[in-house]
Amino acid sequence: MGIDAGFDMVPPLSKGAVDRQNWQSFIEFIKGSYKNDDLEVKPNYIVFKVGEHPMLPFEGYKFLRFSSKVSGSHAKGADEYIDAVTRAAVVRFGSRVRAWHEAANVWGVYDWSEVNDSFRSYEQPDEPEIPTSMAQYVLGTEPKSDLNLPLFSIQPVTGKGKGLVARFNIGKGKRILSETPFFTTPNLVSGSLMESSIATKLKALSKTEQRQFLSLHNNFPGKHPFSGITKTNALPCGPDSVIGGVYPTICLINHSCLPNAHNSWNSDAKHETIHAIRLIKAGEEITISYDKGGPYDSRRAGLKRAFGFECNCSLCILPLAELQASDSRRRQIRLLDEAIGDPERVMIRPEESLADCQSLLRVLEEEYKDGVGVLIARLYYDAFQICITHGDQARASVFAERGFRSRVICEGEDSPETQNIKGLMENPATHRNSGVSKRWKTAKKLVPKGLDNAGFEKWLWRRGS
């Protein structure tokens, strides 16, 4: 046990010339100010022979924290060195140096998991530069390296606190992250009951995990802080689930009304996954959607109420005319979705329901461009159900195949939902609604061959049939 103290570099240093030169000057000053009895110069970093042996890397962009125990059995005179190195850092980096001391109830900015990752990187050679040529880089994969570098870094994001930023180009369908929750909890009605339940779960976590949880945003401050953090950050464990999970990293991913990534719960593996739903360029923030869409006013009001922020994403800051056009599309999306979901209409006028699916596809692609995400997978499943309900296995199998490909992009092939639609693609007759009506009865093998794209789409959507 003991008290930690030190400083964090916020934001982290870049690879740019100015930051690199300032860091080199700082390192040379430190090396010249202390004798060999005080520190040891390793190939890639300096380590102080006091306390918990705090380190300074030669590559400044890897640095997040300089700290040690300053009380207790592991301190060993570290307090003096922490103060001196902090002062030297302030001279060169000013307000970027965030000093902290647990005795004063001031804590570091970064999670210890991030800091420990940065410590491990000190032993590694410099990271390769981001390739600029398509010949050097395959989109959606890490650089060809034995380092297995993570696809993102956790960084301060202007106006948002922390966020995840792509370190390399991330291709559409790439799994960015999978993570198990700190804990899962039902959305209990009683605040005091929920608070007690979460307090018990927190006691089972490590000190680092407890700090990570407590550092998450709380939009409901008051006498129930644990439940407030949980309500603000918990992601449902599946669509419409009343069980939510809280995560150390995934809960740092910020919102966009036009997200570039999708989160989903894998009920088999018991973890949440994040997949890119369009190309995410190096340096771009990774975002997911916190809400279910809708027009501008209702989106912003809901986000403000549930999460406490005013959304200023690329969609919400569009000029008025473009924003109104987006609102019109989103209202149309809602109306078409409601019409498609009418079971009586599916039975009586299935042609109209299928035509609405095609119309919805066009509107979704216009609104979300290349980042439609799981919405298109749901649409193809709706089209599948319309066809299989009336015995049309040929078209149903095609819609299931398209739904499968969309699910792989959003959730990965190991997702139970992806595997379910794959089974229906291979044998559509296993669906519970198969054969309820024989109005469009066809065999799976009757998918036409040799049609051009326009002809195939005309057949698939039953235009003119």
VENJODA-V151969 format. One record per backbone hydrogen bond with DSSP energy under -0.5 kcal/mol. NH is the residue of the N-H (numbers start at 1). CO is the residue of the C=O. Records with the same first field share a line. If there is no record, write none. Layout:
# VENJODA-V151969
NH: CO, CO
This chain:
# VENJODA-V151969
5: 68
6: 100
7: 66
8: 98
9: 64
10: 8, 96
20: 16
21: 17
22: 18
23: 19
24: 20
25: 21
26: 22
27: 23
28: 24
29: 25
30: 26
31: 27
32: 28
33: 29, 30
34: 30
38: 35
39: 35
40: 47
42: 40, 45
46: 56
47: 40
48: 54
49: 38
50: 48
51: 75, 76
53: 50
56: 46
58: 44
60: 58
62: 59
63: 60
66: 7
68: 5
70: 3
71: 3
75: 72
76: 72
78: 75
81: 77
82: 78
83: 79
84: 80
85: 81
86: 82
87: 83
88: 84
89: 85
90: 86
91: 87
92: 88
93: 89
94: 90
96: 93
97: 94
98: 8, 96
99: 97
100: 6
102: 4
104: 101
105: 102
106: 101
115: 111
116: 112
117: 113
118: 114
119: 115
120: 116
121: 117
122: 118, 119
123: 120
124: 121
136: 133
137: 133
139: 137
140: 169
141: 138
145: 143
148: 145
153: 165
155: 153, 163
157: 161
160: 157
161: 157
163: 155
164: 286
165: 153
166: 284
167: 151
168: 151
170: 280
171: 169
173: 276
174: 171
176: 174, 274
177: 274
179: 272
182: 246
183: 246
185: 244
187: 242
188: 186
194: 190
195: 191
196: 192
197: 193
198: 194
199: 195
200: 196
201: 197
202: 198
203: 199
204: 200, 201
205: 202
210: 206
211: 207
212: 208
213: 209
214: 210
215: 211
216: 213
219: 228
228: 224
229: 225
230: 226
231: 227
232: 228
233: 229
234: 230
235: 245
237: 243
238: 236
241: 238
244: 185
245: 235
246: 183
251: 247
252: 249
253: 250
254: 286
256: 288
259: 256
260: 287
261: 287
262: 275
264: 273
266: 271
267: 265
270: 266
271: 266
272: 179
273: 264
274: 177
275: 262
276: 174
277: 260
278: 260
280: 170
281: 279
283: 166
284: 281
286: 164
288: 254
299: 295
300: 296
301: 297
302: 298
303: 299
304: 300
305: 301
306: 302
307: 303
308: 303, 304
309: 303
311: 309
317: 313
318: 315
323: 319
324: 320
325: 321
326: 322
327: 323
328: 324
329: 325
330: 326
331: 327
332: 328
333: 329
334: 330
335: 331
336: 332
337: 333
338: 334
339: 335
340: 336
341: 337
342: 339
343: 341
346: 342
347: 343
348: 344
349: 345
352: 349
353: 349
354: 350
355: 351
356: 352
357: 353
358: 354
359: 355
360: 356
361: 357
362: 358
363: 359
364: 360
365: 361
366: 362
367: 363
368: 364
369: 365
371: 368
375: 372
376: 373
377: 373
378: 374
379: 375
380: 376
381: 377
382: 378
383: 379
384: 380
385: 381
386: 382
387: 383
388: 384
389: 385
390: 386, 387
391: 388
392: 387
393: 391, 442
396: 392
397: 393
398: 394
399: 395
400: 396
401: 397
402: 398
403: 399
404: 400
405: 401
406: 402
407: 403
408: 404
409: 405
410: 406
411: 407
412: 407, 408
415: 412
419: 415
420: 416
421: 417
422: 418
423: 419
424: 420
425: 421
426: 422
427: 423
430: 427
431: 428
434: 431
435: 388
436: 433
437: 389
440: 390
441: 438
442: 391
446: 443
447: 444
456: 452
457: 453
458: 454
459: 455
460: 456
461: 457
462: 459
463: 458
464: 462
465: 462
